[in-house]
Amino acid sequence: MNPQKVRNRYDAVIVGAGAAGLSTALGLHRALESDGNRNGSSPKVLVVSKLQPLRSHTGSAEGGIAASLGNQEKDDWHWHYYDTIKGSDWLADQDAVRILAEQAPSIVIQLEHDGVAFSRTEDGHIAQRKFGGHTADYGGHPVKRAAYAADRIGHQILHALWQQCLRQGVEFAEEWYVTDLVVDPPTDEESGGHARGLIVLDTHAGKLQAIQADNIVLCTGGAGRLFHTTSNSWDLTGDGMALALQSGLQLEDVEFIQFHPTGLGHTGILLSEASRAEGGVLRNSQGRAFMQDYAPGHGDLAARDVVSRSIMAEIDADRGVADPSDPDGPHDCVWLDMTGIDGQRMTTLLPQVTETIHRYAHLDPTVDMVPVKPTAHYTMGGIPITDRGRVYRWQDGRRRIVDGLFAAGECSCVSVHGANRLGGNSLLDACLFGTRTGQTIAAAMSNADKPNDITDTSPLVQILQKRQAFMDELLAGASNAGPSEPALADNQNRESDTSDRSNLNNPYALMGRLGRLMEEAVAVRCDQSSIEKGLRGLNQLDADARQLRAHSGTAVLNQEVTAIMEVDNLLTLARAVLNASLQRRESRGALYRSDYPQRDDEHYLAHTMIDAEENVSWQPVHIVDMPPKGRNY
């Protein structure tokens, strides 16, 4: 849609156009339709995305969406509920998990009605497959719970939701970048503050503008770019989480970063858990199927944190293998053996995995074993929200709602994943809680007051002016004779030491340095020494980031300008991740501290709540009917 059609005042502005953002928009529109559409008036809703929506990272999700449909074998949402809590290492809020598990089947059916072309059983039902940690009868045998569309479920969901949004007339501002979230501070002891608006950069015009909205929803996805090896899109730079921190809000449980066990070699590209669900086996350099040694009950389909740590244990024990593309390189991979899967079945059910292996590893998975290693995949923590999507501050032992501010999807934390997410629950989280957030906004719209017009004294204008001054400084004195943007971007993939300060005026090189620093600090395993070393390294990166300037004097379609802002967001978030990791002196789920190798429920059965000033408080976990116990697979 032509960005010039964008107005400066909206009933709701949704930031992000993946599964969570599109589900929020649809939930809002459909709720208003069923409620008489606000006496016939059309809601003014805008979806802002720094990408064309069909480029959102949702499209890369492969394996499935979890729901206890019971289409191929007996299943029960209570079992899904239990598995999710156990998978979370008992850090998930159980009231929220109940909503997730109980409403999952209706979400999948709604997606089918919206046009998602699920794979089918022979009798025409939605097909389902096994996924790690999903069981029958409260921890019994693995159960087929993940509804799938071959290995392209994210692509199907993204396109279906996008088409439904177009049908509803949702307005999009594509390739707009949100630079600032403006939140008024609390006015009394009951308040958490009030969201006033956003500052956005229209990259087509190279101009900043302020947008007022009665309701703002952050659906900006995860932060895989914190790490060098990641399954995430290059665009997942933690923008929404950083915006929350920079506006004075907190993040919850950001120390929990999931590493997917099977990233392809040294590319980080995801090879779906479906490859193991369909019969793939992890093997070490001796050819041994080692997961039975670590998880005798579930083997290769244990929870992801368990499998990733097991892979790293094999590598640390000198049983790793080299990537065949670099036979003289480090032995820091293991084999994924898919040769036992029938070739035709592999082509039918795993087309994307097969194509990825052919294209990027130049191997044939029907005859060759494939090198894999853990890859940064998912951020369990994020912006704290209620189960209706409302952002809150945790203060004095209470949740204080930030009026007019919502979040959904991976950038948020309703705490259904706790310390580790089960496969199939991410798409479910985004679609379910995105829909609920939209419904909540629709219910409140008729009573919402219109914001005041922007004036020169408005905090929104003050932030706009401050951001404009920052932009002017970035562009001032730029030389058009400098490196091209693609040449600069090429640095992000180069191997370099984290202390290498060559090519300082390059945001992509700085991202590369940050990614390696974070991998050394907290990837899969960490300790106090590695975390503190990471924090010291961040000080130098912060100083170097302040010196970044654009090489072109125009802001029009200048990706380097947004990259510099993304660097700032990543550094803000990295510091929160490291400090939260330092404060949690235990091992739980995806956070394994070798200096505190045991879970400590007595002291740490609680959520970390951290702000930009590095203040950490603790919010108790909501225990309903599943008291913590041992976690074995």
C-alpha positions as CSV (number, residue, x, y, z in Angstrom):
1,M,0.0,0.0,0.0
2,N,1.2,3.5,-0.8
3,P,2.8,4.8,2.5
4,Q,1.5,8.3,1.7
5,K,-2.0,7.1,2.6
6,V,-0.9,6.7,6.2
7,R,-2.6,9.0,8.7
8,N,-1.1,10.3,11.9
9,R,-3.8,9.1,14.3
10,Y,-5.1,5.6,14.6
11,D,-7.4,3.5,16.8
12,A,-4.6,0.9,16.8
13,V,-1.1,0.6,15.4
14,I,0.4,-2.9,15.1
15,V,4.1,-3.1,14.8
16,G,5.1,-6.2,12.9
17,A,3.4,-8.3,10.2
18,G,4.2,-11.9,11.1
19,A,1.8,-14.4,12.5
20,A,1.3,-12.4,15.7
21,G,0.8,-9.0,14.1
22,L,-1.6,-10.4,11.4
23,S,-3.5,-12.4,13.9
24,T,-3.9,-9.3,16.1
25,A,-5.3,-7.3,13.1
26,L,-7.7,-10.1,12.2
27,G,-8.8,-10.6,15.8
28,L,-9.6,-6.9,16.1
29,H,-11.5,-6.6,12.8
30,R,-13.5,-9.8,13.3
31,A,-14.4,-8.9,16.9
32,L,-15.7,-5.5,15.7
33,E,-17.7,-7.2,12.9
34,S,-19.4,-9.5,15.3
35,D,-20.1,-6.6,17.7
36,G,-21.8,-4.5,15.0
37,N,-18.6,-2.8,13.8
38,R,-18.8,0.1,16.3
39,N,-22.1,1.3,15.0
40,G,-20.9,1.1,11.4
41,S,-17.7,3.1,11.7
42,S,-14.6,1.5,10.3
43,P,-11.7,1.2,12.7
44,K,-8.5,3.0,11.8
45,V,-5.9,0.3,12.1
46,L,-2.4,0.4,10.7
47,V,0.1,-2.4,10.5
48,V,3.7,-1.1,10.3
49,S,6.4,-3.5,9.1
50,K,10.0,-3.0,8.3
51,L,9.6,-5.7,5.7
52,Q,7.0,-6.6,3.1
53,P,4.8,-8.8,5.3
54,L,5.3,-11.9,3.2
55,R,9.0,-11.6,4.1
56,S,8.3,-11.9,7.8
57,H,10.2,-14.7,9.6
58,T,7.0,-16.6,10.3
59,G,7.3,-17.9,6.7
60,S,10.4,-19.9,7.7
61,A,8.6,-22.0,10.4
62,E,8.7,-25.6,9.2
63,G,7.6,-28.4,11.4
64,G,4.1,-27.8,12.7
65,I,1.7,-26.1,15.1
66,A,0.8,-28.0,18.2
67,A,-2.9,-28.9,19.0
68,S,-4.5,-31.9,20.7
69,L,-6.8,-32.6,17.7
70,G,-6.4,-36.4,18.2
71,N,-6.7,-37.0,14.4
72,Q,-4.3,-39.9,14.2
73,E,-4.2,-41.2,17.8
74,K,-5.8,-40.4,21.1
75,D,-4.8,-37.0,22.5
76,D,-6.0,-34.6,25.2
77,W,-5.4,-30.9,25.9
78,H,-4.5,-31.8,29.5
79,W,-1.6,-33.8,28.2
80,H,-0.5,-30.8,26.1
81,Y,-0.8,-28.7,29.2
82,Y,1.4,-31.0,31.2
83,D,4.0,-31.4,28.5
84,T,4.3,-27.6,28.0
85,I,4.8,-27.0,31.7
86,K,7.4,-29.8,32.0
87,G,9.1,-28.6,28.8
88,S,9.3,-25.1,30.4
89,D,11.2,-26.6,33.3
90,W,8.3,-25.5,35.5
91,L,8.9,-21.8,34.8
92,A,5.8,-21.3,32.7
93,D,2.7,-19.6,34.2
94,Q,0.2,-22.4,34.4
95,D,-2.9,-20.3,34.0
96,A,-1.5,-19.0,30.6
97,V,-0.4,-22.5,29.6
98,R,-4.0,-23.8,30.2
99,I,-5.3,-21.2,27.7
100,L,-2.7,-22.2,25.2
101,A,-3.4,-26.0,25.4
102,E,-7.2,-25.8,25.7
103,Q,-7.7,-23.4,22.9
104,A,-5.1,-24.8,20.5
105,P,-7.5,-27.0,18.5
106,S,-9.9,-24.1,17.8
107,I,-6.9,-22.0,16.5
108,V,-5.9,-24.7,14.1
109,I,-9.4,-25.2,12.8
110,Q,-9.7,-21.4,12.3
111,L,-6.4,-21.4,10.4
112,E,-7.8,-24.2,8.2
113,H,-10.9,-22.0,7.5
114,D,-8.6,-19.1,6.7
115,G,-7.0,-21.1,4.0
116,V,-4.0,-23.0,5.5
117,A,-3.5,-26.1,3.3
118,F,-2.6,-28.6,6.0
119,S,-1.3,-32.0,4.9
120,R,-4.0,-34.7,5.1
121,T,-4.4,-38.2,6.4
122,E,-5.8,-40.8,4.0
123,D,-9.3,-40.2,5.4
124,G,-9.1,-36.4,4.9
125,H,-8.3,-35.2,8.4
126,I,-5.5,-32.7,9.2
127,A,-2.3,-34.7,9.5
128,Q,-0.2,-34.6,12.6
129,R,3.4,-35.7,13.5
130,K,5.4,-36.3,16.6
131,F,7.4,-33.4,18.0
132,G,10.0,-33.3,20.8
133,G,8.5,-33.4,24.3
134,H,4.9,-33.9,23.3
135,T,3.5,-37.1,24.9
136,A,0.4,-39.1,25.7
137,D,-0.8,-39.7,29.2
138,Y,1.3,-37.2,31.1
139,G,4.8,-38.0,30.0
140,G,4.1,-41.4,28.3
141,H,5.0,-42.3,24.8
142,P,5.5,-39.6,22.1
143,V,2.2,-38.5,20.5
144,K,1.4,-37.0,17.1
145,R,0.3,-33.5,18.0
146,A,1.9,-31.1,15.5
147,A,-0.4,-30.3,12.6
148,Y,1.7,-29.7,9.6
149,A,1.8,-28.7,5.9
150,A,4.7,-30.8,4.7
151,D,7.6,-28.8,6.3
152,R,6.3,-25.4,5.3
153,I,3.6,-24.6,7.9
154,G,4.9,-21.1,8.5
155,H,4.7,-20.2,4.8
156,Q,1.1,-21.5,4.7
157,I,0.1,-19.6,7.8
158,L,1.7,-16.3,6.8
159,H,0.1,-16.3,3.3
160,A,-3.3,-17.3,4.6
161,L,-3.3,-14.6,7.3
162,W,-2.0,-12.0,4.9
163,Q,-4.8,-12.7,2.4
164,Q,-7.4,-12.6,5.1
165,C,-6.1,-9.2,6.2
166,L,-6.3,-7.9,2.7
167,R,-9.9,-9.1,2.5
168,Q,-10.6,-7.2,5.7
169,G,-9.1,-4.0,4.3
170,V,-6.2,-3.8,6.8
171,E,-3.9,-0.9,6.0
172,F,-0.2,-1.6,5.8
173,A,2.9,0.6,5.9
174,E,5.6,-1.6,4.4
175,E,9.3,-1.0,5.0
176,W,8.6,1.5,7.8
177,Y,11.0,1.3,10.7
178,V,9.9,2.1,14.3
179,T,12.6,4.1,16.0
180,D,10.9,5.1,19.3
181,L,8.1,4.0,21.5
182,V,6.8,6.9,23.6
183,V,5.4,6.0,27.0
184,D,4.3,8.4,29.6
185,P,5.4,7.5,33.1
186,P,3.0,6.3,35.8
187,T,0.9,9.1,37.3
188,D,-0.1,7.2,40.5
189,E,0.6,4.1,42.4
190,E,-2.0,2.1,40.5
191,S,-0.7,3.0,37.0
192,G,2.0,1.5,34.9
193,G,2.0,4.5,32.5
194,H,0.4,5.3,29.2
195,A,1.5,4.6,25.6
196,R,1.4,7.8,23.7
197,G,2.6,6.9,20.2
198,L,5.5,6.0,17.9
199,I,8.2,7.6,15.9
200,V,8.6,5.9,12.6
201,L,11.0,6.2,9.6
202,D,9.4,5.9,6.2
203,T,12.4,4.4,4.4
204,H,10.8,5.1,1.0
205,A,10.8,8.9,1.6
206,G,13.7,8.9,4.2
207,K,11.5,10.9,6.6
208,L,10.5,10.5,10.2
209,Q,7.0,11.1,11.5
210,A,5.1,10.8,14.7
211,I,2.0,8.5,14.9
212,Q,-0.5,8.7,17.7
213,A,-2.6,5.7,18.6
214,D,-5.1,4.8,21.2
215,N,-3.6,1.3,21.2
216,I,-0.1,0.1,20.2
217,V,0.7,-3.5,19.7
218,L,4.3,-4.7,19.5
219,C,4.6,-7.9,17.4
220,T,8.2,-7.5,16.2
221,G,9.5,-11.1,16.6
222,G,12.7,-12.4,18.2
223,A,16.3,-11.5,18.4
224,G,18.3,-14.2,16.7
225,R,20.8,-11.6,15.4
226,L,22.2,-11.5,18.9
227,F,24.2,-14.6,17.8
228,H,26.4,-15.3,14.9
229,T,24.9,-18.8,14.3
230,T,21.1,-18.4,14.0
231,S,18.2,-19.9,12.2
232,N,16.5,-16.4,12.3
233,S,16.1,-13.9,9.5
234,W,18.8,-11.2,9.4
235,D,16.0,-8.8,10.3
236,L,15.2,-10.2,13.8
237,T,17.2,-7.7,15.8
238,G,15.1,-7.5,18.9
239,D,13.5,-4.2,18.0
240,G,10.3,-4.5,20.0
241,M,12.1,-5.7,23.1
242,A,14.7,-2.9,22.8
243,L,11.9,-0.3,22.3
244,A,10.3,-1.5,25.6
245,L,13.6,-1.2,27.5
246,Q,14.4,2.2,26.0
247,S,11.0,3.6,26.9
248,G,11.5,2.6,30.6
249,L,9.7,-0.7,30.7
250,Q,11.0,-4.2,31.7
251,L,11.6,-7.5,30.0
252,E,10.8,-10.9,31.5
253,D,13.0,-14.0,31.4
254,V,15.3,-12.8,28.6
255,E,18.1,-15.0,29.8
256,F,16.4,-18.0,28.2
257,I,17.4,-18.2,24.5
258,Q,16.6,-21.5,22.8
259,F,19.2,-23.1,20.5
260,H,17.6,-25.4,18.0
261,P,19.6,-28.6,17.9
262,T,19.8,-29.0,14.1
263,G,21.1,-26.0,12.4
264,L,22.8,-26.9,9.1
265,G,26.6,-26.9,9.5
266,H,28.0,-23.4,9.9
267,T,25.1,-21.7,8.1
268,G,22.7,-21.8,11.1
269,I,19.8,-22.6,8.6
270,L,17.1,-24.6,10.3
271,L,16.6,-28.2,9.6
272,S,13.2,-28.8,11.1
273,E,12.6,-31.0,14.0
274,A,10.3,-32.8,11.6
275,S,13.4,-34.4,10.1
276,R,13.8,-36.3,13.4
277,A,10.1,-36.8,13.8
278,E,10.1,-38.6,10.5
279,G,13.0,-40.9,11.4
280,G,16.2,-38.8,11.4
281,V,18.9,-39.8,14.0
282,L,21.7,-37.8,15.5
283,R,25.1,-39.6,15.4
284,N,28.6,-38.7,16.7
285,S,31.9,-39.2,14.9
286,Q,31.8,-42.9,15.9
287,G,28.5,-43.4,14.3
288,R,26.7,-43.9,17.6
289,A,23.1,-42.7,18.0
290,F,24.0,-40.9,21.2
291,M,20.7,-39.4,22.3
292,Q,19.7,-42.6,23.9
293,D,22.5,-42.0,26.3
294,Y,21.1,-38.7,27.4
295,A,17.4,-39.1,27.0
296,P,16.6,-42.9,27.0
297,G,12.8,-42.3,27.0
298,H,12.6,-39.9,24.1
299,G,15.9,-40.1,22.4
300,D,16.1,-37.7,19.4
301,L,12.7,-36.2,20.3
302,A,13.6,-35.0,23.7
303,A,13.1,-31.3,24.5
304,R,15.2,-29.0,22.5
305,D,17.4,-27.7,25.4
306,V,18.2,-31.3,26.3
307,V,19.1,-32.2,22.7
308,S,21.3,-29.1,22.2
309,R,23.2,-29.7,25.4
310,S,23.7,-33.3,24.5
311,I,25.2,-32.3,21.1
312,M,27.5,-29.9,22.8
313,A,28.5,-32.6,25.3
314,E,29.5,-34.9,22.4
315,I,31.5,-32.1,20.8
316,D,33.2,-31.3,24.1
317,A,34.1,-35.0,24.4
318,D,35.9,-34.9,21.0
319,R,33.2,-36.9,19.3
320,G,32.2,-34.1,17.0
321,V,32.7,-34.0,13.2
322,A,33.9,-31.4,10.8
323,D,31.6,-29.8,8.2
324,P,32.4,-31.6,4.9
325,S,32.6,-28.2,3.2
326,D,35.6,-27.5,5.5
327,P,37.1,-30.9,6.3
328,D,40.2,-29.3,8.0
329,G,38.0,-27.1,10.1
330,P,36.8,-27.5,13.7
331,H,35.0,-30.7,14.7
332,D,32.1,-28.8,16.1
333,C,29.1,-30.5,14.5
334,V,27.4,-33.9,14.7
335,W,25.7,-36.0,12.0
336,L,22.0,-35.9,11.2
337,D,21.4,-39.3,9.6
338,M,18.2,-39.3,7.5
339,T,19.2,-42.2,5.3
340,G,16.7,-44.4,7.0
341,I,13.8,-42.3,5.7
342,D,12.2,-43.5,2.4
343,G,13.2,-41.2,-0.4
344,Q,9.7,-40.6,-1.6
345,R,8.5,-39.9,1.9
346,M,11.3,-37.5,2.4
347,T,10.4,-35.6,-0.8
348,T,6.7,-35.5,0.2
349,L,7.0,-34.6,3.9
350,L,10.3,-32.8,4.1
351,P,10.7,-30.9,0.8
352,Q,12.1,-27.7,2.4
353,V,14.6,-29.6,4.5
354,T,15.7,-31.7,1.5
355,E,16.1,-28.6,-0.7
356,T,18.1,-26.7,2.0
357,I,20.5,-29.6,2.3
358,H,20.9,-29.9,-1.5
359,R,21.4,-26.2,-2.0
360,Y,23.6,-25.2,0.9
361,A,25.4,-28.3,1.9
362,H,25.6,-29.9,-1.6
363,L,24.7,-33.3,0.0
364,D,21.9,-35.8,-0.7
365,P,20.2,-36.7,2.6
366,T,19.0,-40.0,1.2
367,V,22.6,-41.3,1.1
368,D,24.7,-38.7,3.0
369,M,24.8,-37.8,6.6
370,V,24.4,-34.1,7.2
371,P,26.5,-31.9,9.6
372,V,24.4,-30.0,12.2
373,K,25.1,-27.9,15.3
374,P,22.8,-25.9,17.6
375,T,21.6,-22.6,16.2
376,A,20.0,-19.6,18.0
377,H,16.4,-20.1,17.3
378,Y,13.9,-18.5,19.8
379,T,13.6,-16.0,22.6
380,M,11.5,-17.4,25.4
381,G,11.4,-14.2,27.3
382,G,10.3,-10.7,26.2
383,I,7.9,-7.9,27.0
384,P,5.8,-9.0,29.9
385,I,2.1,-9.3,29.1
386,T,-1.2,-10.6,30.6
387,D,-3.1,-13.4,28.8
388,R,-5.1,-10.6,27.1
389,G,-1.9,-9.1,25.6
390,R,-1.7,-6.1,28.0
391,V,1.9,-4.9,28.8
392,Y,2.6,-4.3,32.4
393,R,5.3,-3.2,34.9
394,W,6.2,-5.5,37.8
395,Q,6.5,-3.2,40.8
396,D,6.0,-3.7,44.5
397,G,4.8,-7.2,44.0
398,R,2.0,-6.2,41.6
399,R,1.4,-6.1,37.8
400,R,0.7,-2.5,36.8
401,I,-0.9,-2.2,33.4
402,V,0.6,0.2,30.8
403,D,-2.6,1.7,29.3
404,G,-2.8,1.5,25.5
405,L,0.2,-0.8,25.1
406,F,0.0,-4.5,24.0
407,A,2.4,-7.1,22.7
408,A,2.1,-10.6,21.1
409,G,4.3,-13.3,19.6
410,E,8.0,-13.9,20.2
411,C,8.8,-10.4,21.4
412,S,6.4,-10.8,24.3
413,C,6.3,-13.0,27.3
414,V,2.9,-14.3,28.5
415,S,5.1,-17.1,29.9
416,V,3.7,-20.1,28.2
417,H,7.3,-21.3,27.3
418,G,9.1,-20.6,30.6
419,A,12.7,-21.7,30.4
420,N,12.3,-23.8,27.2
421,R,9.8,-23.9,24.4
422,L,8.4,-27.1,23.0
423,G,8.3,-27.3,19.2
424,G,5.0,-26.4,17.7
425,N,4.1,-24.0,20.5
426,S,5.5,-20.9,18.9
427,L,3.1,-20.5,16.0
428,L,0.3,-21.4,18.4
429,D,1.4,-18.7,20.9
430,A,1.6,-16.1,18.1
431,C,-1.8,-16.9,16.5
432,L,-3.7,-17.5,19.8
433,F,-2.5,-14.6,21.9
434,G,-2.4,-12.3,18.8
435,T,-6.1,-13.0,18.3
436,R,-6.9,-12.5,21.9
437,T,-5.0,-9.2,21.9
438,G,-7.0,-8.0,18.9
439,Q,-10.2,-9.0,20.6
440,T,-9.2,-7.1,23.8
441,I,-8.6,-3.9,21.8
442,A,-11.9,-4.2,20.0
443,A,-13.8,-4.6,23.2
444,A,-12.2,-1.5,24.6
445,M,-12.4,0.7,21.5
446,S,-15.9,2.0,22.0
447,N,-14.9,3.5,25.4
448,A,-11.5,4.9,24.3
449,D,-10.9,8.6,24.3
450,K,-9.3,10.3,21.3
451,P,-5.8,11.5,22.0
452,N,-5.0,15.2,22.0
453,D,-3.6,16.7,18.8
454,I,0.2,16.9,18.6
455,T,1.5,20.2,19.8
456,D,5.1,21.6,20.1
457,T,5.0,20.7,23.8
458,S,3.9,17.1,23.3
459,P,6.4,14.5,24.5
460,L,5.8,12.8,21.2
461,V,7.1,15.8,19.2
462,Q,10.0,16.2,21.6
463,I,11.1,12.6,20.9
464,L,10.5,13.2,17.2
465,Q,12.8,16.2,17.3
466,K,15.5,14.3,19.2
467,R,15.4,11.4,16.7
468,Q,15.6,13.8,13.8
469,A,18.7,15.4,15.3
470,F,20.2,11.9,15.6
471,M,19.4,11.2,12.0
472,D,20.9,14.4,10.9
473,E,24.1,13.5,12.7
474,L,24.2,10.1,11.1
475,L,24.0,11.6,7.6
476,A,26.1,14.7,8.2
477,G,29.3,14.7,6.2
478,A,28.7,11.3,4.6
479,S,30.8,10.5,1.6
480,N,29.1,9.0,-1.4
481,A,32.5,7.7,-2.4
482,G,32.4,5.3,0.6
483,P,31.7,1.5,0.4
484,S,28.3,0.5,-1.1
485,E,25.7,-0.8,1.3
486,P,25.9,-4.4,0.0
487,A,29.7,-4.3,0.4
488,L,29.3,-3.2,4.0
489,A,26.7,-5.8,4.6
490,D,29.0,-8.6,3.4
491,N,31.0,-8.2,6.6
492,Q,28.3,-9.7,8.7
493,N,29.2,-13.2,7.6
494,R,33.0,-12.9,7.9
495,E,34.8,-14.9,10.6
496,S,36.5,-12.4,12.9
497,D,37.7,-12.2,16.4
498,T,35.3,-10.5,18.8
499,S,38.0,-7.9,19.7
500,D,38.8,-7.1,16.0
501,R,38.1,-3.4,15.6
502,S,39.1,-3.1,12.0
503,N,36.5,-1.5,9.7
504,L,35.0,0.4,12.6
505,N,32.4,2.5,10.7
506,N,30.4,-0.5,9.6
507,P,27.2,-1.6,11.5
508,Y,27.2,-5.0,9.9
509,A,30.8,-5.7,11.0
510,L,29.8,-4.6,14.5
511,M,26.8,-7.0,14.4
512,G,29.2,-9.8,13.5
513,R,31.4,-9.0,16.5
514,L,28.4,-8.9,18.8
515,G,27.2,-12.3,17.5
516,R,30.5,-13.9,18.3
517,L,30.7,-12.2,21.7
518,M,27.3,-13.5,22.6
519,E,28.1,-17.0,21.4
520,E,31.2,-17.1,23.6
521,A,29.3,-15.7,26.5
522,V,26.0,-17.6,26.7
523,A,25.4,-20.0,23.8
524,V,24.0,-23.3,25.1
525,R,26.2,-23.2,28.2
526,C,27.8,-20.4,30.3
527,D,29.3,-19.5,33.6
528,Q,30.0,-16.3,35.6
529,S,33.4,-15.9,33.9
530,S,32.0,-16.1,30.3
531,I,29.1,-13.8,31.2
532,E,31.3,-11.1,32.8
533,K,33.7,-11.3,29.8
534,G,30.7,-10.7,27.5
535,L,29.7,-7.7,29.6
536,R,33.2,-6.2,29.3
537,G,33.2,-6.8,25.6
538,L,29.9,-5.0,25.3
539,N,31.4,-1.8,26.7
540,Q,33.8,-1.6,23.8
541,L,31.0,-2.4,21.3
542,D,28.9,0.4,22.8
543,A,31.7,2.8,22.4
544,D,32.3,1.8,18.8
545,A,28.5,1.9,18.0
546,R,28.4,5.6,19.1
547,Q,30.9,6.4,16.3
548,L,28.9,4.8,13.5
549,R,27.9,7.1,10.6
550,A,26.2,6.6,7.3
551,H,28.2,6.4,4.1
552,S,25.5,8.0,2.0
553,G,24.1,11.4,2.7
554,T,20.5,10.5,1.9
555,A,18.0,8.7,4.2
556,V,15.9,7.5,1.2
557,L,16.0,3.7,1.1
558,N,19.3,3.8,3.1
559,Q,19.5,0.5,4.8
560,E,22.6,1.5,6.6
561,V,20.6,4.0,8.6
562,T,18.3,1.4,9.9
563,A,21.2,-1.0,10.5
564,I,22.8,1.5,12.8
565,M,19.6,1.7,14.8
566,E,19.3,-2.1,14.8
567,V,22.8,-2.2,16.3
568,D,21.7,0.1,19.1
569,N,18.7,-2.2,19.7
570,L,20.8,-5.4,19.8
571,L,23.4,-3.9,22.2
572,T,20.6,-2.7,24.5
573,L,19.1,-6.2,24.5
574,A,22.4,-8.0,24.8
575,R,23.2,-6.2,28.0
576,A,19.8,-7.2,29.5
577,V,20.3,-10.9,28.4
578,L,23.8,-11.0,30.0
579,N,22.8,-9.3,33.3
580,A,19.7,-11.5,33.7
581,S,21.8,-14.6,33.0
582,L,24.3,-13.4,35.7
583,Q,21.6,-13.0,38.3
584,R,20.0,-16.4,37.8
585,R,22.4,-18.6,39.7
586,E,21.0,-22.0,38.6
587,S,20.5,-24.1,35.5
588,R,17.0,-24.3,34.2
589,G,15.8,-25.1,30.7
590,A,17.7,-23.4,28.0
591,L,20.0,-21.6,30.5
592,Y,22.8,-24.0,31.6
593,R,25.3,-22.5,34.0
594,S,28.2,-24.9,34.5
595,D,29.0,-23.1,37.8
596,Y,25.5,-23.7,39.0
597,P,24.5,-27.0,37.2
598,Q,21.4,-27.8,39.2
599,R,17.9,-26.3,39.2
600,D,17.2,-24.3,42.4
601,D,13.4,-24.0,43.0
602,E,13.9,-22.7,46.5
603,H,15.6,-19.5,45.3
604,Y,14.8,-19.2,41.5
605,L,11.3,-20.5,40.8
606,A,10.5,-17.0,39.6
607,H,10.7,-14.7,36.6
608,T,13.4,-12.2,36.2
609,M,12.1,-8.7,35.5
610,I,15.0,-6.5,34.2
611,D,15.0,-2.9,33.0
612,A,17.5,-0.8,31.0
613,E,19.1,0.4,34.2
614,E,20.0,-3.3,35.0
615,N,17.6,-3.4,37.9
616,V,16.4,-7.0,38.4
617,S,13.3,-8.0,40.4
618,W,11.6,-11.4,40.7
619,Q,8.0,-12.2,39.9
620,P,6.6,-15.5,41.3
621,V,5.6,-18.2,38.8
622,H,1.9,-18.9,38.7
623,I,1.5,-22.5,39.9
624,V,-2.0,-23.8,39.6
625,D,-2.1,-27.6,39.7
626,M,1.3,-28.8,38.6
627,P,3.9,-28.4,41.4
628,P,7.5,-28.6,40.2
629,K,9.2,-32.0,40.1
630,G,12.1,-33.7,38.3
631,R,12.4,-33.3,34.5
632,N,13.7,-36.3,32.6
633,Y,13.2,-37.4,29.0
